[in-house]
Amino acid sequence: MIASVKLDTVRFGTKGQVVIPRRLRKEFEIEDGTRAVVEATPDGILLKPITATSIRRLRGILKRKPGGKIFAEEMAEHKREEKELEEAKYVRSTGAR
């Protein structure tokens, strides 16, 4: 069974500003003043909000345990995990495989 997908449309203002729909702001913990990383991807523009939750996740990466992986390895692993999460979200939202 394929889950229903809720697609939202937005309009770009004269300065390129966009209003993110309320349900997405709640889902991704976006509040007034939240910053985001903007990334060009083959599928379009990807906005990654920098929230308290994402910062807490990154703090755990920066703490190196004795005998643990070096930062570059930890970061590469984190990026792989983030990519997998983004791809899983995309599959869920589009039903693509």
N, C-alpha and C positions, 0 to 999 in steps of 0.2 A: 504494500500500500504506500503510495506516495503522499507525503504530507503536503497540505496546501501551502502555497507560497504567497506571502503578502508583499507585493511590490509597491513602493512609494515613488512618486515623481516629485521633483523639486524644480524650482526655477533659479537661474543665476541672475543676480542683480547687476546693476551697471558696474559695480566694483568687483564682480566675480563672487560675491557673497551668496551663500546658500543657507537655507534654514533646514536643519536636520529634523525630521519628524520626531515628535515627542516620544513615541514608543521606542524609537532607536536610541534617543538620548537617555531614556531610563535604562534600557537594556545594557548600554555600554557605559553607564555612570558618567555621562557628560553633563557638566554643570556650567554655569556662567563662568567664563574665563578659562575653561579647559583648553589646553593646547593640543595640537595634533601634528603628527608627522604626515606629510603628503608625499606619496610615492607614485611615480608613473609605472604602470604595469602593462603588459600586452593587452589586458582586458579593459583598461581604462585607468581612472584615477582612484587610488586607494588612500583613504584617510584612516590613520591609526591614532585614536585619542590617547593622550598621555594622562592617565588617571591615577588615583592613589593605589588602586589595585595593580596596575601595570608597574608602577614604581616599586611596590613591595616585592613583586616577582623578580624584578631586576636586582634589588638589593641582595636577595638570596644568591644570585649568580656571582656577585662581586666578592662575597665572603669565601675565601679559599681555605679549604680544610687541609690539614697536613697530609701530604701524599696525594692530594686531589689533582684534578685536571688543571692545566694552565688556563688562563682567562680566554685565550683564543679558542681553545677546544670547547669550553663552556659556552661561549658566545655562539659558535657554529652550531652546537647542539640546540641551543635556545632558538636560533633562527629556523632550524629544521622543524622544531616543534611548533613554532608560530606559523610556519608555512603550512604544515599539516592541518593545524586548526583552521586556518583561513580556507584551505581547500575543502575541508569537511563542511564548513559553513556554506561555502559556495554550492557544494553538492546538495546539501539539505535545502537550500533556498531555491535552487533551479531544478532539482531532480536529475541533474546531469551525472554522468558516470565517467 
